[in-house]
Amino acid sequence: MDISNFADKKTYIMGILNVTPDSFSDGGRYNSVQAALRHAEEMVSEGVDIIDVGGESTRPGYTPVDSEEEAARVVPVIKELRKYFNIPISIDTYKSIVAEKALDAGADIVNDVWGFRIDPMMATVTARYNAMCVLNHNSDDTYYSDLVRDVARELGESVKIALGAGVRKDRIIIDPGVGFGKTYEQNMEIIRHLPEFNNMGYPVLAGISRKSVICKTLGIKPQEADAATAAISVMCVQAGCKFIRVHNVKMNLDAVRMTEALLYGTDEK
């Protein structure tokens, strides 16, 4: 999978496959290999472009798991996905041991919610496998002197770590990190300012699906947030995001393709 080959006027859908017992929106639903495969098959049939496999919840107040337990959750699923589906697979982890085992099992992309800033070996492992990576912005606190500039600067630091370890520029995707190290108001501001992150020269991924910023705005549960997620997906296309990470593939893909048709036209009769 090569970013440089992506069509200029297309937004790609990354489907979320949580194999955890405590995910904030679908915990426990897909934490067996067979259940995960069934859900992956459903997403593929709906037109997903990438499947993102996660073995540790990163919701607020989540219970951390060690690398061995996390790898035990994701590796069997990735091996089976690679047997049955010819589609890019992403491993959602910030631990280099898990990333390496996942890449060995057939993953193509490392999606690190800490942007290579927690585990010093993450960038090295990614470079060794010539894998793509998603560098997500995150923070231990919510203080920023200038939110958008500070997030862009810290993402730039993640990019420098990746490049310094030998990750190719055309293998890097950035994610402003909605829901990570930010207050409600800050998450809203990041979403409003998504177009500015395109100025960094890297494809932008937006991970907004069923996030608390939606639930708090509308007073709903995560499982009820798919329509609102699709509304933000429309904004993401308009903002120039190349990737959108979602739970409900069909609803968001329909919203994305309709937005693209309105913005850029379509060959359909």
N, C-alpha and C positions, 0 to 999 in steps of 0.2 A: 504494500500500500504506500503510495507516494503522493504527498501533499501537492507536489508540483504538477501532478496530472489531474487534479480536481478541476471540474468545470468551473468557470468563473461565476456562473449564475445558478448555483445550486447549493442548497443547505442540506447537509447530511444528518441523518437521524441515528443517534446512539441509543440503543434500547437497554434499559437497566435490568439486570438479572441478579437479584440479591439472593445469595445462598446463606442467609443468616437467620437466626431465630428471633432477632430483635430489631429488624429494620423498622423505621418510623412509619412506613406506609404499607408494607407487605411482608413483615417479618414472619418467617416460618412457612410461608406458602410454597417456597421453591427450594427448601433446604434438604431435598433428596435429589440424587442424580436424575431419576426418572421424571420427577416433577419439574426440575430445571430444564431438561430436554424438551418436555412438552411445551413449556412456556417459550423456550427459544424457537421451537418450530412454529408456534403461533406468531411470534414477532417476525420471523423470516417470511412467513406467508403474507404478512401485512406490509412488507417492503422495507424492513429495517436495514440500515447500512452497516452498522457495527453493533456487536453485543458486548456490553460492559459487565463483567462478572465481579461481584464483590463478596468478600467473606467476613467482613467486619463492619458493623454499622458505625456510621460517623454522625449519627443524630446527636443533638444536645443530650448530655447525660448518659451517653452510650457506655457499655461495659467493654473495656479493651480485652482483646484476646492475644495470646502469644503467637509468634510466627508459625510454630508447628501446628497449632489448632487452625489458624487461618488457612494455611496451605492445605491441610487435610480437607477443608471445606471446598476450596476452589479447584484444586488440581484435577480431581476425578471428573468434575464437570467440564473443565476446559478440554481434557482429553477426549471426552465423548462429543463435545461440540465440534472439535476438529475432525473427528471421524465422519460426522454426518452433514456438516455445513461448510460450504466454501465461502466463508464470510469473515472479515476481520474480527478478531476477538481482543478485547481490552481487559486488563487486570486492574481492578480498582484497589490499590494498596499503597501504603507509604513505607513498607518494609522491603528491603532489598532481597532478603532471603525468600520471601513470598514471590516477589517479582521474578526472581531467577527461576524458581520452580515452575511458575506459571508460563514463562517464556519457553522453558524446556518442554512443557506440555503442549505448546502450540499457540500461545498468545502472541499477538502482534504489536500491542500497544500497552504502555505503562501509564496508568492514570493515577497520579500522585496528588492527593488532596493537600499535601504540604509542599508541593512544588520543588522537590529535591532538597528541601532545607532542614529536614529532620534526620534522615538516614544518609550519611555521607557517601554510602556505596550505591545509592539508587541511580545516580547519573552514570557511574562506571558500568553497572550491570546493563543499563539501557544501551549505552554505546557499544558494549561488547556484542550485543545481539543485533545491533543496527535496528533497534525497535523504534517505533514512533513513541512519543510521549505527550501527555497532557499535563501541563504545569499549572496547577490550581493555586490561587492565592488563598492564604490562610493566615491567622494571627492569634496570638495568645490573649490579646486584649482588643478593645474596640476604640482606642484613641488614635485619631489621625489628625494631623494639622491641616491637610488638604486631601480628602478621601480619594478622589479619582487619581490625583497625581501620586499619592503615596502608594496606592494599590499598583499602579503602573510601574512605579520605581521598584517595588518589591518583586513584581513579576519579572522585571528586567534582571534582578539579581538571580532569580531562578534560571532564567535563560543563560546567564553567564556561567552558572554552575554546570548546566547541561553542555554548553559549547566547550567549556574548559575540560570536560571529561571526554570529549570526542563525539558527542551527539551531533549529527549533521543538522544544519539550520532547517533543511526541508523536512525534518522529522519532528519538528516542535510545534505544538499547539498550545495556546494560552487560554486560561479560564479565570475570569475576574473573581470567582469564588463567592457567588451569591449564597448566603447562609453560613458562611465560614468566617468567624472572627468579626462579625458586623452586627450592629443593632438593626432593628426593623427599619428605621429611617435610612440608615446607610445602605441596606439592601435595596430599598426603593431607589435611592440615588444611583447606585451602580447600574441597575436595570435601565434607568433613564439615560445613562451616559455610555451605554454599550458601544455606540459608534466610535467613541474616542479610543477604544482599545485597539481598533483596526490600525491606528496610526503607528503601532509598535512594529508592524511588519511581519506579524505572524498570524495564522488563522486563529479565530476566536471560537471557543466552545462556550456555550451558555448552559449551565446546569440549574434549571429553575423549577423542575418538575415537582409538584406537590410540596414545595418548600413552605416553611412557616410564614414567610412574608405574604404568601397567598392566603393561608389559613387565617392569619390574624386580620388581614384586610377584610375578608368576607365573613369571618366567624364560622368557618367550616372545618371539617376534618380532612386530613390528607387524602383519604380515599374519595372525597367529594371534589377534589381540586383539579380534575383533568380539563374541564372546560376553560377554567381560568388559566391553566398552564398553556393551553392552545392559544389563548389570546396573547400571552407573552411570547409564544413562539412566533406569532405573526410579527410582533415588534422586533424579534431577533433577526428575522429575515430582512426586514426593512433596515435594521442596524448593520447588516453585512456579516452577521455571524455565519461561519461555515459549518458549525456543528451545533446540534441541540440534543441534550441528554434528557431522555424522558422515560416515563413508565408506560404510558398509553401510546403505543406506536401509531395505530391507525388514526386516531383523532388528531394527533399532532402532525402526522405526515399529510393528511388531508388539508389541514390549515396551512402548512408550509407550501405545498404544491399550488394551492389556490392563490396564495400571496405571490408566489413566483410568477404564475401565469398573468396576474394583474400587473405586476411590475415589469416583466420582461417579455410577455407574450408567450404563445404556445403554438406548437405545430399541429395540435389536435384540431380536427374539423368538427 
